[in-house]
Amino acid sequence: MSWAIVVSNRARKSLKRVPTADHARIMAALNAMQTDPLSGDVAKLTGQDAFRRRVGSYRIMFRIDFKSVAVGIIDIQRRTTTTYR
């Protein structure tokens, strides 16, 4: 089954600022999420209806809509002490 990946404007802007090497790794992770969005290093965020996937020092925050078989990419952030606040 192929999942639709919907990237928010905020995530697009964040992705533009990512260095080239990390950009390729993040794009590979997004492509892998089309087949299985819960594969890889994925964890549910506490207190939220969202998940995060680790890609090196970056985090992909996303929501899953099982009814429409879609993954909504909320944001892509570099992991710091304030990433999840």
N, C-alpha and C positions, 0 to 999 in steps of 0.2 A: 504494500500500500504506500502511496506517495502522499506526503503531507505538504500542504501549501505553506510557504514561509512568507509572512507579512512583516515587513520591516518598518518601524515607525520613523518619523522624521528625526526624532531625537537620536535614535540609533544610527541613522544614516550620517548625521553630523559627527557623531562620536567615531564612526568607522573611518571617516575622512582624515581624522587626526592621528590614526594609528600608524606606526612605522611599517614599512613595506613588508618586512619579514613576518611581523605579527599579523599583518593584514591577510597574508596568504593563509596562515594557520586558522584565523577566525573564519575566513571564507570556506575553508575545508570543513570546519566544524558545522557551519550553517548548511552546507551541502549534505553532510552526514545526517543532520537533523531532518532532512526530507524523508529519509527512510525510517528512522526511529528517533523521535525527539527526546526520548529518555535514555538514550545510550550515552556512553561516556561518563564523565564525572558530573552528574546532575544531582542536585539536592533541592528539596522544597524549601522555600523561604518561610521562616516562622512568622506567623501573624499576617501573612499575605496569601493571596491566591496566585502565586507565581513560583517559578523555579529559577535556578541559576545553573549555568554550565561553566566549568573552569576551562580556560584555554590559555595555558601559560600564566602570565600575571594579569590576564584580562578575564572579566566575567561577563557572560551573556545572560541578561535577565529576560525571561520570556514567560508567556502564558500559553496554555494549551486549550483549544476548543475541540473537544472530542466529537461533538455533533457535526461540525462542518469540516472536520479533519484539517485543522489549520493551527499553525504555531505563530503567535504574535510576538515578535522581538520588541521588547520594551526599551532596552538600553544596552549599551556595551560600554563597560567602564574598566579602567585599570584598577587593580586591587590596591587600595590604600586603607588607612585606618577609618576612613569615613565612607567607604563604598556602599554599605547597606543602610545608611541613615537617611 
